[in-house]
Amino acid sequence: MRWAVGRFPPGFKAANHHTDTWDFHAVIQGSWVSILDDGRHALQAGDFVIMEGVDHAWEAGPDGC
């Protein structure tokens, strides 16, 4: 498992990558888009996602995240 807290400016993009951990993502403020093999998934403040060993990328929304 991995738990990290980050703050990302508007439009920040993370390149496609793979992690072999269980990643827990909670959007506390702002928004972001998780980009997975099956498409783009918009997340808003209050949303929570668990990803297990998948290829993924993401980008912060217009107000950051």
Jmol script that loads the backbone (N, CA, C; Angstrom):
load data "model"
ATOM      1  N   MET A   1       0.835  -1.174   0.000  1.00  0.00           N
ATOM      2  CA  MET A   1       0.000   0.000   0.000  1.00  0.00           C
ATOM      3  C   MET A   1       0.880   1.236   0.000  1.00  0.00           C
ATOM      4  N   ARG A   2       0.309   2.294  -0.555  1.00  0.00           N
ATOM      5  CA  ARG A   2       1.019   3.561  -0.525  1.00  0.00           C
ATOM      6  C   ARG A   2       0.017   4.665  -0.247  1.00  0.00           C
ATOM      7  N   TRP A   3       0.356   5.560   0.654  1.00  0.00           N
ATOM      8  CA  TRP A   3      -0.491   6.706   0.959  1.00  0.00           C
ATOM      9  C   TRP A   3       0.413   7.936   0.899  1.00  0.00           C
ATOM     10  N   ALA A   4       0.024   8.908   0.090  1.00  0.00           N
ATOM     11  CA  ALA A   4       0.792  10.143  -0.028  1.00  0.00           C
ATOM     12  C   ALA A   4      -0.183  11.307  -0.124  1.00  0.00           C
ATOM     13  N   VAL A   5       0.244  12.453   0.342  1.00  0.00           N
ATOM     14  CA  VAL A   5      -0.562  13.659   0.232  1.00  0.00           C
ATOM     15  C   VAL A   5       0.180  14.620  -0.682  1.00  0.00           C
ATOM     16  N   GLY A   6      -0.524  15.144  -1.670  1.00  0.00           N
ATOM     17  CA  GLY A   6       0.116  16.070  -2.600  1.00  0.00           C
ATOM     18  C   GLY A   6      -0.807  17.225  -2.938  1.00  0.00           C
ATOM     19  N   ARG A   7      -0.223  18.278  -3.404  1.00  0.00           N
ATOM     20  CA  ARG A   7      -0.967  19.448  -3.880  1.00  0.00           C
ATOM     21  C   ARG A   7      -0.467  19.727  -5.288  1.00  0.00           C
ATOM     22  N   PHE A   8      -1.400  19.851  -6.228  1.00  0.00           N
ATOM     23  CA  PHE A   8      -1.022  19.991  -7.621  1.00  0.00           C
ATOM     24  C   PHE A   8      -1.674  21.228  -8.234  1.00  0.00           C
ATOM     25  N   PRO A   9      -0.904  22.021  -8.968  1.00  0.00           N
ATOM     26  CA  PRO A   9      -1.435  23.245  -9.559  1.00  0.00           C
ATOM     27  C   PRO A   9      -2.387  22.928 -10.718  1.00  0.00           C
ATOM     28  N   PRO A  10      -3.182  23.902 -11.121  1.00  0.00           N
ATOM     29  CA  PRO A  10      -4.112  23.699 -12.234  1.00  0.00           C
ATOM     30  C   PRO A  10      -3.395  23.146 -13.470  1.00  0.00           C
ATOM     31  N   GLY A  11      -3.986  22.104 -14.057  1.00  0.00           N
ATOM     32  CA  GLY A  11      -3.460  21.527 -15.288  1.00  0.00           C
ATOM     33  C   GLY A  11      -2.249  20.631 -15.132  1.00  0.00           C
ATOM     34  N   PHE A  12      -1.745  20.434 -13.903  1.00  0.00           N
ATOM     35  CA  PHE A  12      -0.589  19.560 -13.701  1.00  0.00           C
ATOM     36  C   PHE A  12      -0.899  18.172 -14.250  1.00  0.00           C
ATOM     37  N   LYS A  13       0.053  17.566 -14.976  1.00  0.00           N
ATOM     38  CA  LYS A  13      -0.164  16.243 -15.563  1.00  0.00           C
ATOM     39  C   LYS A  13       0.918  15.276 -15.118  1.00  0.00           C
ATOM     40  N   ALA A  14       0.497  14.079 -14.768  1.00  0.00           N
ATOM     41  CA  ALA A  14       1.419  12.986 -14.461  1.00  0.00           C
ATOM     42  C   ALA A  14       1.389  12.039 -15.647  1.00  0.00           C
ATOM     43  N   ALA A  15       2.547  11.717 -16.189  1.00  0.00           N
ATOM     44  CA  ALA A  15       2.641  10.828 -17.350  1.00  0.00           C
ATOM     45  C   ALA A  15       2.130   9.432 -16.999  1.00  0.00           C
ATOM     46  N   ASN A  16       1.755   8.677 -18.018  1.00  0.00           N
ATOM     47  CA  ASN A  16       1.288   7.308 -17.821  1.00  0.00           C
ATOM     48  C   ASN A  16       2.391   6.500 -17.136  1.00  0.00           C
ATOM     49  N   HIS A  17       2.022   5.753 -16.104  1.00  0.00           N
ATOM     50  CA  HIS A  17       2.978   4.956 -15.360  1.00  0.00           C
ATOM     51  C   HIS A  17       2.265   3.762 -14.726  1.00  0.00           C
ATOM     52  N   HIS A  18       3.038   2.876 -14.138  1.00  0.00           N
ATOM     53  CA  HIS A  18       2.495   1.672 -13.500  1.00  0.00           C
ATOM     54  C   HIS A  18       3.070   1.582 -12.091  1.00  0.00           C
ATOM     55  N   THR A  19       2.207   1.263 -11.146  1.00  0.00           N
ATOM     56  CA  THR A  19       2.674   0.994  -9.788  1.00  0.00           C
ATOM     57  C   THR A  19       2.184  -0.394  -9.382  1.00  0.00           C
ATOM     58  N   ASP A  20       3.003  -1.104  -8.634  1.00  0.00           N
ATOM     59  CA  ASP A  20       2.635  -2.442  -8.167  1.00  0.00           C
ATOM     60  C   ASP A  20       2.067  -2.400  -6.758  1.00  0.00           C
ATOM     61  N   THR A  21       1.581  -1.242  -6.355  1.00  0.00           N
ATOM     62  CA  THR A  21       1.025  -1.062  -5.016  1.00  0.00           C
ATOM     63  C   THR A  21      -0.478  -0.833  -5.109  1.00  0.00           C
ATOM     64  N   TRP A  22      -1.121  -0.868  -3.977  1.00  0.00           N
ATOM     65  CA  TRP A  22      -2.510  -0.411  -3.883  1.00  0.00           C
ATOM     66  C   TRP A  22      -2.420   1.090  -3.656  1.00  0.00           C
ATOM     67  N   ASP A  23      -2.933   1.872  -4.562  1.00  0.00           N
ATOM     68  CA  ASP A  23      -2.879   3.329  -4.445  1.00  0.00           C
ATOM     69  C   ASP A  23      -4.244   3.855  -4.036  1.00  0.00           C
ATOM     70  N   PHE A  24      -4.270   4.640  -2.988  1.00  0.00           N
ATOM     71  CA  PHE A  24      -5.506   5.238  -2.467  1.00  0.00           C
ATOM     72  C   PHE A  24      -5.494   6.725  -2.820  1.00  0.00           C
ATOM     73  N   HIS A  25      -6.479   7.169  -3.579  1.00  0.00           N
ATOM     74  CA  HIS A  25      -6.555   8.570  -3.990  1.00  0.00           C
ATOM     75  C   HIS A  25      -7.847   9.173  -3.457  1.00  0.00           C
ATOM     76  N   ALA A  26      -7.706  10.207  -2.651  1.00  0.00           N
ATOM     77  CA  ALA A  26      -8.866  10.937  -2.130  1.00  0.00           C
ATOM     78  C   ALA A  26      -8.726  12.387  -2.576  1.00  0.00           C
ATOM     79  N   VAL A  27      -9.734  12.904  -3.239  1.00  0.00           N
ATOM     80  CA  VAL A  27      -9.705  14.300  -3.672  1.00  0.00           C
ATOM     81  C   VAL A  27     -10.294  15.135  -2.536  1.00  0.00           C
ATOM     82  N   ILE A  28      -9.464  15.948  -1.917  1.00  0.00           N
ATOM     83  CA  ILE A  28      -9.891  16.753  -0.774  1.00  0.00           C
ATOM     84  C   ILE A  28     -10.424  18.101  -1.242  1.00  0.00           C
ATOM     85  N   GLN A  29      -9.777  18.653  -2.261  1.00  0.00           N
ATOM     86  CA  GLN A  29     -10.181  19.959  -2.775  1.00  0.00           C
ATOM     87  C   GLN A  29      -9.866  20.003  -4.266  1.00  0.00           C
ATOM     88  N   GLY A  30     -10.683  20.697  -5.040  1.00  0.00           N
ATOM     89  CA  GLY A  30     -10.460  20.811  -6.476  1.00  0.00           C
ATOM     90  C   GLY A  30     -10.966  19.584  -7.216  1.00  0.00           C
ATOM     91  N   SER A  31     -10.284  19.240  -8.311  1.00  0.00           N
ATOM     92  CA  SER A  31     -10.699  18.089  -9.118  1.00  0.00           C
ATOM     93  C   SER A  31      -9.498  17.530  -9.855  1.00  0.00           C
ATOM     94  N   TRP A  32      -9.662  16.324 -10.350  1.00  0.00           N
ATOM     95  CA  TRP A  32      -8.658  15.727 -11.217  1.00  0.00           C
ATOM     96  C   TRP A  32      -9.299  14.690 -12.108  1.00  0.00           C
ATOM     97  N   VAL A  33      -8.557  14.252 -13.110  1.00  0.00           N
ATOM     98  CA  VAL A  33      -9.018  13.226 -14.036  1.00  0.00           C
ATOM     99  C   VAL A  33      -8.033  12.066 -13.956  1.00  0.00           C
ATOM    100  N   SER A  34      -8.529  10.876 -13.620  1.00  0.00           N
ATOM    101  CA  SER A  34      -7.722   9.659 -13.683  1.00  0.00           C
ATOM    102  C   SER A  34      -7.862   9.109 -15.094  1.00  0.00           C
ATOM    103  N   ILE A  35      -6.737   8.766 -15.704  1.00  0.00           N
ATOM    104  CA  ILE A  35      -6.746   8.261 -17.069  1.00  0.00           C
ATOM    105  C   ILE A  35      -6.294   6.806 -17.019  1.00  0.00           C
ATOM    106  N   LEU A  36      -7.227   5.910 -17.309  1.00  0.00           N
ATOM    107  CA  LEU A  36      -6.987   4.473 -17.259  1.00  0.00           C
ATOM    108  C   LEU A  36      -7.167   3.878 -18.650  1.00  0.00           C
ATOM    109  N   ASP A  37      -6.917   2.584 -18.786  1.00  0.00           N
ATOM    110  CA  ASP A  37      -7.087   1.913 -20.074  1.00  0.00           C
ATOM    111  C   ASP A  37      -8.499   2.051 -20.635  1.00  0.00           C
ATOM    112  N   ASP A  38      -9.488   2.175 -19.756  1.00  0.00           N
ATOM    113  CA  ASP A  38     -10.878   2.257 -20.226  1.00  0.00           C
ATOM    114  C   ASP A  38     -11.369   3.698 -20.380  1.00  0.00           C
ATOM    115  N   GLY A  39     -10.479   4.680 -20.266  1.00  0.00           N
ATOM    116  CA  GLY A  39     -10.876   6.062 -20.509  1.00  0.00           C
ATOM    117  C   GLY A  39     -10.553   6.999 -19.368  1.00  0.00           C
ATOM    118  N   ARG A  40     -11.154   8.183 -19.443  1.00  0.00           N
ATOM    119  CA  ARG A  40     -10.933   9.253 -18.473  1.00  0.00           C
ATOM    120  C   ARG A  40     -12.056   9.239 -17.437  1.00  0.00           C
ATOM    121  N   HIS A  41     -11.679   9.414 -16.174  1.00  0.00           N
ATOM    122  CA  HIS A  41     -12.646   9.386 -15.088  1.00  0.00           C
ATOM    123  C   HIS A  41     -12.481  10.658 -14.252  1.00  0.00           C
ATOM    124  N   ALA A  42     -13.477  11.538 -14.305  1.00  0.00           N
ATOM    125  CA  ALA A  42     -13.418  12.810 -13.590  1.00  0.00           C
ATOM    126  C   ALA A  42     -13.739  12.597 -12.114  1.00  0.00           C
ATOM    127  N   LEU A  43     -12.931  13.192 -11.253  1.00  0.00           N
ATOM    128  CA  LEU A  43     -13.107  13.092  -9.813  1.00  0.00           C
ATOM    129  C   LEU A  43     -13.191  14.492  -9.219  1.00  0.00           C
ATOM    130  N   GLN A  44     -14.082  14.658  -8.263  1.00  0.00           N
ATOM    131  CA  GLN A  44     -14.300  15.939  -7.597  1.00  0.00           C
ATOM    132  C   GLN A  44     -13.973  15.791  -6.103  1.00  0.00           C
ATOM    133  N   ALA A  45     -13.921  16.908  -5.416  1.00  0.00           N
ATOM    134  CA  ALA A  45     -13.686  16.884  -3.972  1.00  0.00           C
ATOM    135  C   ALA A  45     -14.693  15.939  -3.314  1.00  0.00           C
ATOM    136  N   GLY A  46     -14.205  15.051  -2.457  1.00  0.00           N
ATOM    137  CA  GLY A  46     -15.042  14.070  -1.787  1.00  0.00           C
ATOM    138  C   GLY A  46     -14.984  12.690  -2.425  1.00  0.00           C
ATOM    139  N   ASP A  47     -14.463  12.588  -3.659  1.00  0.00           N
ATOM    140  CA  ASP A  47     -14.349  11.280  -4.317  1.00  0.00           C
ATOM    141  C   ASP A  47     -13.111  10.547  -3.818  1.00  0.00           C
ATOM    142  N   PHE A  48     -13.190   9.208  -3.855  1.00  0.00           N
ATOM    143  CA  PHE A  48     -12.126   8.353  -3.365  1.00  0.00           C
ATOM    144  C   PHE A  48     -11.976   7.188  -4.325  1.00  0.00           C
ATOM    145  N   VAL A  49     -10.733   6.852  -4.688  1.00  0.00           N
ATOM    146  CA  VAL A  49     -10.471   5.778  -5.637  1.00  0.00           C
ATOM    147  C   VAL A  49      -9.366   4.889  -5.089  1.00  0.00           C
ATOM    148  N   ILE A  50      -9.493   3.586  -5.309  1.00  0.00           N
ATOM    149  CA  ILE A  50      -8.429   2.643  -4.991  1.00  0.00           C
ATOM    150  C   ILE A  50      -8.017   1.979  -6.299  1.00  0.00           C
ATOM    151  N   MET A  51      -6.719   2.026  -6.607  1.00  0.00           N
ATOM    152  CA  MET A  51      -6.208   1.370  -7.815  1.00  0.00           C
ATOM    153  C   MET A  51      -5.175   0.335  -7.398  1.00  0.00           C
ATOM    154  N   GLU A  52      -5.273  -0.829  -8.009  1.00  0.00           N
ATOM    155  CA  GLU A  52      -4.353  -1.913  -7.672  1.00  0.00           C
ATOM    156  C   GLU A  52      -3.551  -2.323  -8.903  1.00  0.00           C
ATOM    157  N   GLY A  53      -2.292  -1.917  -8.957  1.00  0.00           N
ATOM    158  CA  GLY A  53      -1.377  -2.366  -9.998  1.00  0.00           C
ATOM    159  C   GLY A  53      -1.852  -2.143 -11.421  1.00  0.00           C
ATOM    160  N   VAL A  54      -2.300  -0.954 -11.753  1.00  0.00           N
ATOM    161  CA  VAL A  54      -2.769  -0.675 -13.118  1.00  0.00           C
ATOM    162  C   VAL A  54      -1.954   0.459 -13.732  1.00  0.00           C
ATOM    163  N   ASP A  55      -1.881   0.454 -15.063  1.00  0.00           N
ATOM    164  CA  ASP A  55      -1.297   1.584 -15.775  1.00  0.00           C
ATOM    165  C   ASP A  55      -2.250   2.750 -15.636  1.00  0.00           C
ATOM    166  N   HIS A  56      -1.710   3.933 -15.355  1.00  0.00           N
ATOM    167  CA  HIS A  56      -2.573   5.097 -15.176  1.00  0.00           C
ATOM    168  C   HIS A  56      -1.788   6.396 -15.336  1.00  0.00           C
ATOM    169  N   ALA A  57      -2.513   7.435 -15.622  1.00  0.00           N
ATOM    170  CA  ALA A  57      -1.993   8.804 -15.651  1.00  0.00           C
ATOM    171  C   ALA A  57      -3.079   9.657 -15.021  1.00  0.00           C
ATOM    172  N   TRP A  58      -2.773  10.912 -14.777  1.00  0.00           N
ATOM    173  CA  TRP A  58      -3.803  11.794 -14.245  1.00  0.00           C
ATOM    174  C   TRP A  58      -3.421  13.230 -14.468  1.00  0.00           C
ATOM    175  N   GLU A  59      -4.416  14.086 -14.353  1.00  0.00           N
ATOM    176  CA  GLU A  59      -4.163  15.512 -14.466  1.00  0.00           C
ATOM    177  C   GLU A  59      -5.067  16.275 -13.513  1.00  0.00           C
ATOM    178  N   ALA A  60      -4.517  17.344 -12.940  1.00  0.00           N
ATOM    179  CA  ALA A  60      -5.295  18.183 -12.033  1.00  0.00           C
ATOM    180  C   ALA A  60      -6.268  19.024 -12.824  1.00  0.00           C
ATOM    181  N   GLY A  61      -7.398  19.355 -12.210  1.00  0.00           N
ATOM    182  CA  GLY A  61      -8.426  20.148 -12.854  1.00  0.00           C
ATOM    183  C   GLY A  61      -8.050  21.622 -12.963  1.00  0.00           C
ATOM    184  N   PRO A  62      -8.979  22.448 -13.454  1.00  0.00           N
ATOM    185  CA  PRO A  62      -8.704  23.860 -13.699  1.00  0.00           C
ATOM    186  C   PRO A  62      -8.406  24.675 -12.431  1.00  0.00           C
ATOM    187  N   ASP A  63      -8.814  24.182 -11.269  1.00  0.00           N
ATOM    188  CA  ASP A  63      -8.518  24.863 -10.006  1.00  0.00           C
ATOM    189  C   ASP A  63      -7.448  24.144  -9.206  1.00  0.00           C
ATOM    190  N   GLY A  64      -6.794  23.180  -9.812  1.00  0.00           N
ATOM    191  CA  GLY A  64      -5.791  22.384  -9.114  1.00  0.00           C
ATOM    192  C   GLY A  64      -6.449  21.287  -8.287  1.00  0.00           C
ATOM    193  N   CYS A  65      -5.632  20.627  -7.507  1.00  0.00           N
ATOM    194  CA  CYS A  65      -6.138  19.518  -6.700  1.00  0.00           C
ATOM    195  C   CYS A  65      -5.277  19.382  -5.458  1.00  0.00           C
TER     196      CYS A  65
END
end "model"
wireframe off; spacefill off
backbone 0.3
color backbone group
